[in-house]
C-alpha cells in the first residue's frame, strides 16, 4: 500500500511540475499575472508530493519491505537502521528520486526567498526548474521506478554494498546532490534571463548567492567523498582521478569559474554572455555527472544496451537540455550589451585569466574522462587514462590560477598600476619565495614540486593577510575587532575561501611529497618502524558486527618506548553478500594521521598477516582547508547586500527596461 | 586604431597561450594512455614491450602462489583461451580471488611474465571488471569461430 501511495504521489508531482513549467512561462510571455502566480503554489505542491513519495520509499526501507524490488536489491534485514535510510538513495532508482527531491527543495527555496524579485522573473525561473523536474520525474516513472514490486517476495535482501556502509557515505550523497542540483538554480536564472532578454547586473546579483551556496555544497560533497575514499578503501589514497570523482569535479571547476565571473557581471556589468555560458555549462556538467555515475555506463558502456530505454532517455534528455539551452543562447547572446571598459591589469582581466585557465583545466579533465568511454562505445578497443595524465596536466595548469589568486583580490576594478600592486605585495612575494625554496631543505632536500606547493600556499595566505590589513584602514570602528566585524560578509567569505585554499594546498603538498607507506608481513609480536613510530602487531581477535564478521587486528603504536595508542584495523566478511572488506584504523591529529590496514592472513598457524602501515603528514589540513572554503561560500552568500539592495536596484532596472521597451 | 591593435595583440596572445596549453595536454594524454590487451593478444605478441599496459581476465583456479616473504604473489590470468603469468608485490584488493575477474596494470618482464604495479578489482562483487569481461567475451568468440571453421 505504502509503495503504491509513493508511486501515486510521484504522478501528482509530475502533473504539478507540468503546471509549474507551462503556465507561468506562458503567463510571463503574455503578461498575464494570474498565470505567473501559479508558479509558487505549484512549486510548493510539487515539493510536498515528491517529499511524500520519498518518505514512502524511506518507510519501505526502514520496515524492510522486501516485496519492493529496490529494497530487496539494496537492503538487508540485519542492516543497521541508519544504513537502511542511506540505502534509500544508494541505488540507481533511489538516487534519482533523491535528485528530484533535492530539486524540489531548491525550487521551494527559490519560491520562498524570491519575494523581492519581479513576478515575471520568478515565473520564468520556477518554470525552467519545473521543466527539469518534468524530465527527471518522467525518467523515474517510465524507466526507473523505485516502487516496483516483486513476486514471489524474497525472504531477505541482497544487502547494501559494504563499502557504502560508512558514515562518510551518509552525508556525502546529500551534500553532493545539493551542489549538483543547486546549479539548476543558476541555470534557471540564466535561461530566464535569456528568454526575457533582461540580462543585467540585477540578474547577476540575484543568481549570485544561489550559485555560491550550490558551489559550497558541492565542495563539501566532493570533500566528503574524498574523505570517505581515504578512510574506507583501505590504501590511504584520497583522490584517484577516477571517472566517478571527475564527474563531480568537472561541475565544481565550472562552478568555480562561474562564481568568479558572476562577480564581474554583478560589479561591473561585463562578461554577461560568458557568465551565462558558464551557468549553462555548470549545470550541463552536473547532469552529465549524475548520468555518468548513475547509469552504470562507467562500469560498462554496454549497460545502455541492457536497458536501451534508460540509455535513450538519458541521451535524449541531455540533448534537449544542452542543445536547447545552447540554441537559446546563440539566438539571444549576440543581443547582449556588454558594459564596463577595463585595462589589461585590472581585477576584470585577472578574473578573465582565471576563467580561461580553469576552463582549460576542465577541458583536460573532460578529455581524460570521456575519451576512454567514447573509444569503447565505438568498439575501438579499451583504454584507460590514469592519474599520471591528470597530474601531469592539472597541476601545471592550476599553478598560474593559484598565483593569480594572490594578486586578483588586491587589484582594483577597471584598472590598476602594476608597480603599485607589486610594491604592496613585495614582502609577501619575498617571504613566499624564500620559504618555498628553503622549507624542503629542512625536510628532505631540494624538491621542485614541494617548493611550488609551499610557495603557492604561503603566497595566497600572505595575500589574504595583506588584503585584511588594507581593508582595515578603511573600515569603521572603535578598535580592531569592531573594525574586523564591520567588514562585509562577502569580503570575509572570499578571504576565508582563499585562505582555505592555501591551507588545502599546504596539506596536499606535504602529504603528496612526504608521506610514507609500507606493506609488511607481521607475525604476532613483530614490529615495524615508520616516521619515529613503532607499530607492533599483537595478533587478531574475532569480532561480530551487526551484519558482518570481522578479524580485528591489534596494533600497538609506540614512540620512544612509550605505548601511545592501540589501533584496530579490521578485515570484514559481510553476511549477505559474502563480500570481504578492509576497514582501516587511523589515529588522526592536526600534524599527521597514522593509518593501519590489514591485508590478507598469511599463515593460520603463526597468525601472520600482511599489514599496511601509512604515515600521512598534514592530511587533515586538506579537509580543514576545504571546510574553510565551504564556510567561506556560505558567509559570502549571507552578505546583507543581497537582501537589502536587491529591491531598489530591481525597481530601478525594471523602470529602465520599461522605458527601453 | 591603437586600441584595436592592442585588442588584436591580446587576442593573439591569448590564442597562442591556449594553443600551447592544448599541445601540452594532448602530448601528456598521448604518453599516458594505457591500452588493454587480453591474454590471447599478449601471447600473440600484440602487446607493447617496455610500455605499461593492462591485462585482464580471470584468475586461474589454483594458480595463486605466495612467495616466502608473504607479500609477493604469483598468479595466472586466463581468458580461457590463453594464459599469462603475473607477479605482483603489495597488498591485493579485497575482491581478488581465484576464479574471479581481475585487471592488472604493469609491463612485460623477462620470460613473458607480466610484472604488475597495480591489481584492480571492482568495488562490488556483482560486477566483473569491464575489461576482464571483455577479454573473456573475445576469447569465447574466437573459440567459437575456431569451432565453426
Interface residues (C-beta under 8 A of the other chain):
Chain A: X161 X163 X234 X235 X299 X300 X301 X344 X356 X357 X360 X363 X364 X367 X368 X371 X381 X382 X383 X384 X385 X386 X388 X389 X392 X393 X396 X397 X519 X520 X521 X577 X578 X579 X580 X581 X582 X597 X599 X600 X602 X603 X608 X610 X612
Chain B: X10 X14 X18 X21 X22 X24 X25 X28 X29 X31 X32 X33 X34 X35 X36 X54 X66 X69 X70 X71 X90 X91 X92 X94 X95 X105 X122 X123 X124 X125 X127 X130 X131 X133 X134
